[in-house]
Amino acid sequence: MPVVYTNKPIPERAENDFYPTPQGLVKLALEQVSWIHLGRLKVLDIGAGTGVWGDVLRHMYPDKNISLAGVDIDERHTKPDSYNNWLTEDFNDSFFIREYFDVIMGNPPFKNVEKIIRHAFKFLKPRGQMVMILPNGFVFTKGRIKLLHEDFSPEYVVNVANRPDFTGKGSNPNDYLIVKWRGKESKKFWNTKMELFDKDWTID
């Protein structure tokens, strides 16, 4: 288990917290997905917030035929232009979805993330892909053995070598991972790698 040495206080995170994901980190996460499907892609963004994941996705793949849905619990977040469908609702309590998705993505509230992962798999196509940004400590804990080693073993775990800034106040004291699953076809072992994300990359 990693040990983080820091003089910075690590605040308690709210149950449904929101911190905008840096665009460069979203780009690195989306690069882990194989976007080679034919036909229309159905994509779901969990905890979509201000829509940064959808904005980056549209920028990276402008020629893809993508139907993008977002769900967020916060009523202050309204549907961004990048999204086709939007629901203001707690994803964990929702069975609104009447379809399956090719790709599910997001940086979900960490206090609820295990429940979110299990719920999300109900809507992922058998050969679909799911990518999420998670704190390092979430993966490397004894309590997640069943989730990550038995029930839903990831295909890839990317160690993010540089720490992201979620608040505009400097790098976060925690380490983060990009975790990617591939539907029900994920193997029972992980491929791991370490990568840097471009902190200065934006779609502007």
C-alpha positions in Angstrom: 0.0 0.0 0.0 1.5 3.4 -0.9 2.4 5.9 1.7 1.9 9.6 1.0 4.2 12.0 2.8 2.9 15.6 2.8 2.5 18.6 4.9 -0.7 19.5 3.2 -4.0 18.8 5.1 -6.1 16.2 3.3 -9.7 17.4 3.7 -12.6 15.0 4.3 -14.5 14.7 1.0 -18.3 15.1 0.9 -20.5 12.2 -0.1 -21.5 13.7 -3.4 -18.4 16.0 -3.8 -17.6 17.7 -7.1 -14.1 18.7 -8.3 -13.6 19.5 -12.0 -11.3 17.0 -13.7 -8.4 18.6 -15.6 -8.9 18.3 -19.3 -5.5 16.8 -19.9 -6.3 14.0 -17.4 -9.6 13.4 -19.1 -7.8 13.1 -22.4 -5.4 10.6 -21.0 -8.3 8.5 -19.6 -10.1 8.5 -22.9 -7.0 7.5 -24.7 -7.2 4.2 -22.8 -10.5 3.3 -24.6 -10.5 1.6 -28.0 -12.7 3.8 -30.1 -12.8 1.5 -33.1 -16.4 0.5 -33.0 -18.5 0.7 -36.1 -21.8 2.5 -36.2 -23.2 4.7 -33.4 -21.5 4.7 -30.0 -23.6 5.1 -26.9 -21.6 6.7 -24.0 -22.6 7.4 -20.4 -20.8 10.0 -18.2 -21.5 9.3 -14.5 -21.2 12.4 -12.2 -21.0 14.5 -15.3 -20.8 17.8 -13.5 -20.0 20.7 -15.9 -19.5 18.3 -18.8 -15.8 18.4 -19.2 -15.6 14.7 -20.1 -18.1 15.1 -22.9 -16.4 18.3 -24.1 -13.1 16.5 -24.3 -14.6 13.5 -26.0 -16.2 15.6 -28.7 -13.0 17.5 -29.3 -10.9 14.3 -29.5 -13.3 12.4 -31.8 -15.3 15.0 -33.8 -16.1 12.6 -36.6 -17.5 9.8 -34.4 -21.2 9.2 -34.3 -21.7 9.4 -30.5 -24.9 9.5 -28.5 -23.7 10.9 -25.1 -25.8 10.8 -21.9 -24.8 12.5 -18.6 -26.1 12.0 -15.1 -25.4 14.2 -12.1 -27.0 14.6 -8.8 -26.4 18.4 -8.5 -29.3 20.5 -9.8 -26.9 23.4 -10.5 -25.4 21.4 -13.3 -27.6 21.6 -16.4 -27.1 19.9 -19.7 -24.0 21.1 -21.6 -24.1 21.4 -25.4 -21.9 18.3 -25.8 -24.6 16.0 -24.4 -27.6 14.5 -26.2 -29.3 13.5 -23.0 -29.1 14.6 -19.4 -30.6 13.5 -16.1 -30.4 15.2 -12.7 -30.5 12.2 -10.4 -28.5 10.1 -8.0 -27.0 7.4 -10.3 -26.8 4.9 -7.5 -30.6 5.0 -7.0 -31.4 5.2 -10.7 -32.8 2.6 -13.0 -33.7 5.2 -15.6 -31.5 3.7 -18.2 -33.4 1.5 -20.7 -30.3 0.7 -22.8 -26.8 -0.5 -22.6 -23.7 1.5 -23.3 -20.5 1.0 -25.3 -18.5 3.2 -23.0 -19.1 4.4 -19.5 -16.7 7.1 -18.1 -16.2 9.5 -15.2 -14.5 10.7 -12.1 -17.2 9.7 -9.6 -17.5 10.8 -5.9 -15.0 8.6 -4.2 -17.1 7.9 -1.1 -19.7 6.1 -3.3 -17.4 4.8 -6.0 -17.7 1.1 -5.2 -21.5 1.2 -5.4 -21.2 3.3 -8.6 -18.9 0.7 -10.2 -21.2 -2.2 -9.4 -24.3 -0.3 -10.6 -22.6 0.9 -13.8 -21.8 -2.7 -14.9 -25.6 -3.3 -15.1 -25.6 -0.9 -18.1 -22.4 -1.8 -19.8 -22.5 -3.9 -22.9 -20.8 -7.3 -22.6 -18.0 -6.1 -24.8 -18.2 -2.5 -23.6 -15.5 -0.5 -21.9 -15.6 1.6 -18.7 -12.9 4.0 -17.6 -12.8 5.9 -14.3 -10.3 8.0 -12.3 -9.8 6.7 -8.8 -7.5 7.5 -5.9 -4.6 5.1 -5.5 -5.7 4.1 -2.0 -9.1 2.9 -3.3 -7.5 0.2 -5.4 -4.8 -1.0 -3.0 -6.9 -1.7 0.0 -7.9 -5.1 1.5 -11.6 -4.2 1.4 -11.6 -4.0 -2.4 -10.2 -7.4 -3.1 -13.6 -8.9 -4.0 -14.6 -6.0 -6.2 -11.4 -5.7 -8.2 -10.0 -9.2 -8.1 -13.1 -11.4 -8.2 -16.2 -9.5 -9.4 -14.9 -6.8 -11.8 -11.2 -7.2 -12.5 -9.8 -4.3 -14.6 -8.1 -4.7 -17.9 -5.7 -1.8 -17.3 -4.6 0.2 -14.4 -2.7 3.4 -15.3 -0.6 5.0 -12.6 -0.8 8.8 -13.1 2.7 9.9 -12.5 2.0 13.6 -11.9 -0.6 14.6 -9.4 -3.6 16.6 -10.8 -5.0 19.9 -9.5 -8.7 19.6 -9.0 -9.2 22.9 -7.2 -6.9 25.4 -8.8 -4.9 25.6 -5.6 -2.1 23.3 -6.6 -1.4 19.6 -7.0 -3.5 17.2 -5.0 -1.6 15.4 -2.2 -3.1 12.1 -3.3 -1.9 9.7 -6.1 -4.5 8.8 -8.8 -5.1 5.9 -11.1 -7.0 5.5 -14.4 -8.8 2.2 -14.2 -10.3 0.6 -17.3 -12.6 -2.4 -17.5 -13.8 -4.3 -20.6 -17.3 -5.6 -19.8 -17.7 -9.2 -18.9 -14.6 -10.1 -21.0 -12.0 -8.6 -18.6 -9.3 -11.1 -17.6 -8.5 -12.0 -14.0 -5.2 -10.1 -14.1 -4.2 -6.5 -14.6 -2.0 -4.8 -17.1 -0.3 -1.9 -15.4 1.6 1.1 -16.7 2.6 4.6 -15.6 2.0 7.7 -17.7 2.1 11.5 -17.4 -0.8 13.6 -18.4 -0.4 17.1 -20.0 -1.4 19.6 -17.3 -1.5 22.4 -19.8 -3.6 20.6 -22.4 -7.0 22.2 -23.0 -9.6 22.2 -25.8 -9.6 26.0 -26.0 
